[in-house]
């Protein structure tokens, strides 16, 4: 009795040459579409956050009603994310080098405390107070960079330690007391400059909102049009390969942390105008919020990939969600719930890009 081997076409006729060609063409088209998407996202990293922002605006426009798209509400969203957005710019620079900075919010508040104490409490000229606050920001960035490049501490551990140090120094300098807006108006009104506004498009736009756009514009130019920017991406993508290519990686990292510190000092000045006072406890969630904006904006946590404009979109997405849910009467806890899923979605997209573009 003969045994017949099972074949894929045991019960059916094998496909004809025409059917085989059609199947091959169909498979090739599917792979071609997937490949095009895989190549598109790394080249245009802001595509996903831009699409999410547009869909969020459209969705909340329907959910929250006509008031959501009012000029007043749109300007309010930008004002609300202006400080976190600037912090996200500083955070994104660090993440692009495959690091992370848990001290950005503490740095910002400490720099604002330095400016307030020197200019208001001690009565020193703003010519001294504001420059010293920026010097403090640069010094803090240098310290973080030194711990990471010279002492060889992981960025997470180094900045976790300095976060506690800077927070303690902030409480010490301020005496855990806020400097009131009326005192600032008397002694140093320029500290509230970024809280002032101009009338535009039928609503009031603060100078802090303009600052947000300017900071991202300058960083976009620096990262895309200068050798320093190319070095930042190279260090984040593969530090050892960058060293072999002759890039002074430690010097690049040091410069990144110093620039981030200066941006945090600028955010501290803007924060004084935003809240109308110098508060030692303001923006205590700024560290996590800056990371959230960077991640949602498409900055890869593994470093070396992402557009600096992405975190601007990420901050706006968070602002749109918070505003839309608030206008819609949704409880605050569901705002955190929604943002948590946004973070998971953003990281999942990043992992997918890394998997298929490797």
C-alpha positions in Angstrom: 0.0 0.0 0.0 1.6 3.3 -1.1 1.6 6.3 1.3 0.9 9.7 -0.1 2.9 12.6 1.3 0.7 15.6 2.4 1.3 18.7 0.4 -0.2 22.2 0.7 -2.2 21.5 -2.5 -3.3 17.9 -1.6 -7.0 18.8 -1.8 -6.7 21.6 -4.3 -5.1 22.2 -7.7 -1.8 24.2 -7.4 -2.2 27.8 -8.3 -1.8 28.8 -11.9 1.1 31.1 -12.9 -1.4 34.0 -13.3 -2.7 33.5 -9.7 0.9 33.2 -8.4 1.9 36.5 -10.1 -1.2 38.3 -8.6 -0.4 37.0 -5.1 3.2 38.1 -5.5 2.1 41.6 -6.6 -0.3 41.9 -3.7 2.4 40.9 -1.2 4.8 43.3 -2.8 2.3 46.2 -2.5 1.6 45.4 1.2 5.3 45.4 2.0 5.9 48.5 -0.1 3.2 50.5 1.8 4.6 49.3 5.2 8.2 50.2 4.1 7.1 53.7 3.0 5.5 54.3 6.4 8.6 53.0 8.1 10.8 55.4 6.1 8.4 58.3 6.4 8.1 58.4 10.2 11.9 58.6 11.0 12.3 61.3 8.3 9.3 63.3 9.5 9.2 62.6 13.3 6.7 65.3 13.9 4.1 63.6 11.7 2.5 61.5 14.5 2.2 64.3 17.1 0.9 66.7 14.5 -1.8 64.2 13.5 -2.6 63.6 17.1 -2.9 67.3 17.7 -5.2 67.8 14.7 -7.4 64.9 15.7 -7.5 66.2 19.3 -8.6 69.6 18.3 -11.3 68.2 16.0 -12.5 65.7 18.7 -12.6 68.2 21.5 -14.2 70.8 19.3 -17.1 68.4 18.9 -17.1 67.2 22.5 -16.6 70.4 24.3 -18.7 72.7 22.1 -18.1 76.0 20.2 -16.4 77.6 23.2 -13.4 75.3 22.8 -12.3 77.0 19.5 -12.8 80.6 20.8 -9.7 82.8 20.5 -9.7 83.2 24.3 -9.5 79.5 24.9 -6.9 78.9 22.3 -4.6 81.6 23.7 -5.3 80.2 27.2 -4.0 76.8 26.2 -0.8 78.3 24.8 -0.3 80.3 28.0 -0.9 77.3 30.2 1.7 75.2 28.4 4.2 78.1 27.9 6.3 77.2 31.0 6.2 73.5 30.6 6.9 73.8 26.9 10.2 75.7 27.6 11.1 73.1 30.2 10.3 70.4 27.6 12.8 72.1 25.2 15.5 71.8 27.8 14.5 68.3 28.6 14.5 67.3 24.9 18.0 68.4 24.4 19.1 66.0 27.2 17.0 63.1 25.9 18.4 63.5 22.4 21.8 62.6 23.9 20.2 59.5 25.4 20.1 61.0 28.9 17.4 62.5 31.1 17.3 65.4 33.5 15.1 65.1 36.6 16.2 68.5 37.9 14.8 70.9 35.3 11.9 72.1 37.4 14.1 72.5 40.5 16.6 74.4 38.4 13.9 76.7 37.0 12.5 77.5 40.4 15.9 78.0 42.0 16.9 80.5 39.2 13.6 82.4 39.7 14.4 82.5 43.5 17.9 83.9 42.8 16.5 86.6 40.6 13.7 87.5 43.1 15.9 87.5 46.2 18.7 89.6 44.6 16.4 92.0 42.8 13.5 92.4 45.3 14.7 91.3 48.7 18.2 92.6 48.6 17.4 95.6 46.4 20.2 94.9 43.9 19.9 96.2 40.4 18.4 93.9 37.7 21.7 94.3 35.9 23.0 92.1 38.7 20.0 90.0 39.6 18.9 88.6 36.2 22.4 87.9 34.9 23.2 86.0 38.1 20.1 83.9 37.8 21.2 82.9 34.3 24.7 82.2 35.7 23.1 80.0 38.2 21.3 78.1 35.5 24.5 77.6 33.5 26.4 76.6 36.6 23.7 74.0 37.5 23.9 72.6 34.0 27.7 72.5 34.2 27.4 70.6 37.5 25.1 68.0 36.0 27.3 67.7 33.0 30.4 67.3 35.2 28.8 64.5 37.2 27.9 62.7 34.0 31.0 63.2 31.9 33.7 63.2 34.5 32.4 61.3 37.5 30.6 58.9 35.1 27.4 58.8 36.9 24.2 57.8 35.1 22.2 60.8 34.1 19.2 59.5 36.0 21.1 59.2 39.3 23.1 62.4 38.9 20.1 64.6 38.2 18.0 62.8 40.8 20.6 63.8 43.4 20.9 67.4 42.1 17.1 67.7 42.1 17.1 67.2 45.9 20.1 69.6 46.3 18.5 72.4 44.2 15.2 72.0 45.9 16.8 72.3 49.3 18.8 75.4 48.2 15.6 76.9 46.8 13.8 76.6 50.2 16.9 77.9 52.0 17.2 81.0 49.8 13.5 81.8 49.8 12.9 80.8 53.4 10.0 78.8 52.0 8.2 82.1 51.5 6.9 83.6 48.2 7.7 87.0 47.0 4.4 88.8 46.4 3.5 90.4 43.1 3.1 93.8 44.7 6.7 93.7 46.0 7.9 92.8 42.5 6.0 95.7 40.9 7.7 98.1 43.3 11.2 96.8 43.2 11.7 95.0 39.9 8.7 95.0 37.6 10.7 93.7 34.7 10.6 90.3 36.4 7.0 90.1 35.3 7.7 91.0 31.7 6.7 87.7 30.3 3.3 87.9 32.0 2.4 91.0 30.0 0.3 90.7 26.9 -0.6 92.3 23.6 -3.9 92.2 21.8 -3.8 89.9 18.8 -6.5 88.0 16.8 -9.2 89.4 19.2 -7.6 88.1 22.4 -4.6 88.7 24.6 -1.3 86.9 23.9 1.3 87.0 26.6 5.0 87.6 25.9 5.6 84.2 27.5 3.7 82.6 24.6 6.0 84.3 22.1 9.0 83.2 24.1 7.9 79.6 23.8 7.9 79.8 20.0 11.2 81.7 19.9 13.0 79.1 22.1 11.9 76.2 19.9 12.7 78.2 16.7 16.3 78.9 17.9 16.8 75.3 19.0 15.4 74.0 15.7 18.0 76.1 13.8 20.8 75.1 16.1 20.1 71.3 15.9 19.4 71.2 12.1 21.7 73.9 10.7 24.9 73.8 12.8 27.7 71.3 13.4 26.8 71.3 17.1 23.4 70.0 16.3 24.7 67.2 14.2 27.1 66.3 17.0 24.2 66.2 19.5 22.3 63.7 17.4 25.4 61.6 16.8 26.2 61.4 20.5 22.7 60.3 21.3 22.6 57.8 18.5 25.9 56.0 19.3 28.4 57.7 21.6 31.2 55.2 20.8 30.8 55.7 17.1 30.8 59.4 17.5 34.0 59.2 19.4 35.6 57.1 16.7 34.4 59.8 14.2 36.4 62.4 16.1 33.5 64.1 17.9 34.5 65.4 21.4 31.5 63.6 23.0 32.1 64.8 26.6 32.4 68.4 25.4 29.2 68.1 23.5 27.4 66.6 26.5 28.7 69.4 28.7 27.5 72.0 26.3 24.1 70.4 26.1 23.6 70.5 29.9 24.8 74.1 30.1 22.4 75.2 27.4 19.6 73.3 29.1 20.4 75.1 32.4 20.2 78.4 30.6 16.9 77.5 29.1 15.6 76.5 32.6 16.7 80.0 33.9 14.8 81.6 31.1 11.8 79.5 32.0 12.2 80.7 35.6 12.0 84.3 34.5 8.9 83.5 32.4 7.3 81.6 35.3 7.5 84.7 37.5 5.4 86.6 34.9 3.0 83.6 34.5 2.1 83.3 38.2 2.8 86.9 39.1 5.1 86.0 42.0 8.2 84.1 43.0 7.0 80.9 44.6 9.3 78.2 45.9 6.7 75.5 45.4 5.5 76.4 41.8 5.6 73.8 39.0 6.6 71.0 41.3 5.4 68.5 38.6 7.5 70.2 35.9 10.0 67.3 35.6 7.4 64.7 34.7 5.4 67.1 32.6 8.5 68.1 30.6 9.3 64.4 30.0 5.7 63.8 29.0 5.7 66.6 26.4 9.0 65.3 25.0 7.9 61.7 24.7 4.5 62.6 23.2 6.3 64.9 20.8 8.3 62.0 19.4 11.7 62.4 21.0 13.1 58.9 21.4 14.0 58.0 25.0 16.9 56.0 23.5 18.4 59.2 22.1 19.5 60.3 18.7 16.1 60.6 17.0 13.3 63.1 17.0 12.6 66.7 16.0 12.9 69.5 18.6 9.6 70.8 17.3 7.9 67.6 18.5 7.9 68.6 22.2 6.2 71.9 21.3 3.4 69.8 19.7 3.5 67.4 22.7 3.0 70.2 25.1 0.1 71.6 23.1 -1.5 68.1 22.9 -1.4 67.9 26.7 -2.9 71.4 26.9 -5.6 70.6 24.4 -6.6 67.4 26.4 -6.7 69.2 29.7 -8.7 72.2 28.3 -11.1 70.0 26.3 -11.8 67.6 29.2 -12.2 70.6 31.6 -14.7 72.4 29.4 -16.5 69.1 28.9 -16.9 68.8 32.6 -14.8 65.7 32.9 -13.2 65.0 36.3 -9.5 65.9 36.7 -8.5 62.3 37.3 -9.6 61.3 33.8 -7.2 64.0 32.5 -4.3 62.0 34.0 -5.9 58.8 32.7 -6.0 60.1 29.1 -2.4 61.6 29.2 -1.1 58.3 30.6 -2.5 56.5 27.5 -1.0 59.2 25.3 2.5 58.4 26.8 2.0 54.7 26.3 0.9 55.3 22.7 3.9 57.6 22.0 6.4 55.1 23.4 4.8 52.2 21.5 5.1 54.2 18.2 8.8 54.9 19.0 9.4 51.2 19.7 7.7 50.2 16.4 9.8 52.7 14.5 13.0 51.4 16.1 12.0 47.8 15.3 11.3 48.2 11.7 13.9 50.9 10.9 16.8 49.0 12.5 
